[in-house]
């Protein structure tokens, strides 16, 4: 058994080093993160809508 087999399959990505980025790069990074947050929230809303539809169907 290798030592790698004992490591978790999914590891949390290491935080990005922000000290090397300039103001414009940081603003772009924040904008990218906000876009990703919006995408995740839209997916949550879609899944909740799908779930409520399924619950309504099976509650009859």
C-alpha positions in Angstrom: 0.0 0.0 0.0 1.4 3.4 -1.0 1.3 6.4 1.2 -0.8 8.1 -1.5 -3.6 5.6 -1.0 -4.1 6.9 2.6 -4.6 10.5 1.5 -8.1 11.8 1.0 -9.3 11.7 -2.6 -10.5 15.3 -2.6 -8.3 17.8 -1.0 -9.4 21.4 -0.5 -7.4 23.6 -2.9 -4.8 25.7 -1.4 -5.7 29.4 -1.2 -4.3 31.6 -3.9 -1.3 33.9 -2.9 -2.9 37.3 -3.2 0.2 39.2 -2.1 1.7 38.9 -5.6 -1.4 40.4 -7.4 -1.9 44.0 -8.1 -5.1 46.0 -7.5 -6.5 45.4 -11.0 -5.7 41.7 -10.8 -7.4 41.5 -7.4 -10.5 43.2 -8.7 -10.6 40.8 -11.6 -10.2 37.9 -9.2 -13.1 39.1 -7.1 -15.3 39.5 -10.2 -14.5 35.9 -11.2 -15.4 34.7 -7.7 -18.6 36.7 -7.7 -19.5 35.1 -11.1 -18.9 31.7 -9.7 -21.0 32.4 -6.6 -23.9 33.6 -8.9 -23.5 30.4 -10.9 -23.7 28.3 -7.8 -26.7 30.2 -6.4 -28.5 29.7 -9.8 -27.8 25.9 -9.6 -29.1 25.8 -6.0 -32.3 27.6 -7.1 -32.8 25.2 -10.0 -32.3 22.2 -7.7 -34.8 23.5 -5.2 -37.4 24.1 -7.9 -36.9 20.6 -9.2 -37.2 19.2 -5.7 -40.3 21.1 -4.9 -41.9 19.9 -8.1 -41.0 16.3 -7.3 -42.3 16.7 -3.7 -45.6 18.2 -5.1 -46.0 15.2 -7.4 -45.5 12.6 -4.8 -47.6 14.3 -2.1 -50.8 13.6 -4.0 
